Amino acid sequence: MHELYYIIFLPLVAGIVLFAFPERIKVIKGIIALIFTGITFFFSLKLFSVSEKIINLDLFSAYFNEGTLLNNILQGANRFSRFNIDNLSKFITLAIGFFGLVIIVYSLSYISKSMQIKNYYPYFLITLGLSAGAVLTDNLLFFITSWGILGLTLYKLIKRYNEESSSAAKKTLILICASDGIMILGIGIIWKVYGTFTISELTIPTTYPIPVVAFFALLTGSFTKAGAFPFHTWVPDYTKSAPASSSAYLPASLDKLLGIYFLARICTDMFTLNQWITFLLLLLGVMTIIFAVMMTLIQHNYKKLLGYDAVSQVGYMVLGLGLGTPLGIAGGLFHMINSALFNSGLFLSAGGVEKRTGKENLDDLGGLSKSMPITFISALVCALAISGVPPLNGFASKWIIYQGIIDFGKEPGIASQLWIVWLGLAVLGSALTMASLIKFITGIFLGRKRDELKGIKEVSVLMWLPNIIIAILCIGFGVFASAFVVPKLIMPITGELSYIGIWDSTSVAILILVSILLGILIYLIGNIKNFRTEDSFIGGEKSRDESGFSVFEFYKTIRNYKLFSFIYELAEQKWFDIYEISKKLTFGITGLLSGGQKAKGMEHGV
């Protein structure tokens, strides 16, 4: 299996070697990173065609003389080099390779010499190799090692040029590392009780307290990496401060793929879930959807808005996988890849706007659709996709999840009896997502263009080409969902699916296209030249000036509504931020203990 060497170890070694190259030749480092990323993607394609198998990889020990110290060390390492090449790991590995390739192409133009982020390309390659390693390994120790180092590369791929961005980087590192420590506890429990680190050998019932503790320890790591409630708060802070390419590469795609991949492993392979854990997963899923999307509605920084939208989409994946039915799992995994597509596309579009204008707030933008038409079109497609508008991919995966929820309602248990609640909140979340993305698209691309934005031009081909590729896939994955994507990519993982309703994505796409063409035809048949144009009047006086409009007026009513206002105030005070709560609790306990020690010292005359 030479593919594994090229997919895991080649980018890892290449990334380490690139540290030796000086930063002044960043372009050359980028080209080298592009070459190795392309090789990785090529071999991930080859791996996708390989039949399912479990292999033990010899980590170079055969190339050294027997009995030598290095040979003995590598022989010991070989015990942990067991890899599971199944349909799930092949699918995720292919997605990792694809997103690595499109984002490295984008980075060649986006990452400039003036951008204050050192060794971007080495960390990019290391992240690529370790992500594939975490997905393909069948050993929990190899997994947690790769997973843990990825927390460091996540930290290093954010520029720390001011106090706010430094704080976001520190928060990300602490939350990720804390969750990794909790995962180690879960792995330790599994080893102690079951005596193995091999993932494929585990089928753990959650009927006893100790296995339940192990499950929640691993669930914490999965939720933190994917960005699910309540461990999600690092994502919007990270996306606000990080380069757009880093946000697209990690929170929007690779971290989401890894987190949901591991959630699928622990929910469908490693553990058998009881009804109360299922109930909790569904509850956390809808809470992730609603809480995050409500926060998008009040954001003015468009990168932070997209960060909350990325979090909200994770809720649908948790909801699907939490159902535990074939339809639910299929919908969750399909939405995982779809979300990685349209979220990364939105971040890349946002990066283009930021690079051309230097602005990050929606208040300072508007009217860029004519200046940046390719960026606008690709962002619009991704925005419609994330909102669940047919026939795009977001609608296709959400539709399967909705069907999975309805089908789940036939089963016994408290979680299934509340199926209408899960369905209603999921649909509401989709509607609110559309509202937030209308704000994003309108605030940046529509409306009146400001005078300072008159000279703005479209980004270079290296930046708009990845956007177009992602937009085309958002369309293709929706139009051909039932005919190709689900049968060829998802069903090999979940098995055959039995839909409870009639659904043919290609027919839906044709009907929508016919409706659009009829609308255009009716519009053109009308005598559109006879529209009357008059001057506008303000206070009885003619006004020939163009009038702009604020995209935020509607959203202010949401912010000022009494119930929502109270919740938003709590959110601004960090009441829902587990990082801030933990920090205050830690400082409070430390202060209490230090105060007690001080008082004790005074009693003894110290």
Secondary structure, DSSP 8 states (H G I E B T S, - for coil): -HHHIIIIIHHHHHHHHHTTS-GGGHHHHHHHHHHHHHHHHHHHHHHHTS--EEEE---SGGGS-TTSHHHHHHHHHHTT-EEEE-HHHHHHHHHHHHHHHHHHHHHHHHS-TTS--TTHHHHHHHHHHHHHHHHHB-BHHHHHHHHHHHHHHHHHTS---SHHHHHHHHHHHHHHHHHHHHHHHHHHHHHHHH---BGGG--EESSSHHHHHHHHHHHHHHHHHHT-TTS-THHHHHHHHS-HHHHHHIIIIIHHHHHHHHHHHIIIIIEE--HHHHHHHHHHHHHHHHHHHHHHTT--BHHHHHHHHHHHHHHHHHHHHHH-SHHHHHHHHHHHHHHHHHHHHHHHHHHHHHHHH---BGGG----TTTSHHHHHHHHHHHHHHTT-TTSHHHHHHHHHHHHHHHHTTSSSHHHHTHHHHHHHHHHHHHHHHHHHHHHHHHHHSS---GGGTT-----HHHHHHHHHHHHHHHHHHHTIIIIIIIIIIHHHH-----SS---HHHHHHHHHHHHHHHHHHHHHS-GGG-----EEETTEEE-S-----TTHHHHHHHHSHHHHHHHHHHHTTTT-HHHHHHHHHHHHHHHHHHHHHHHHHHTT-
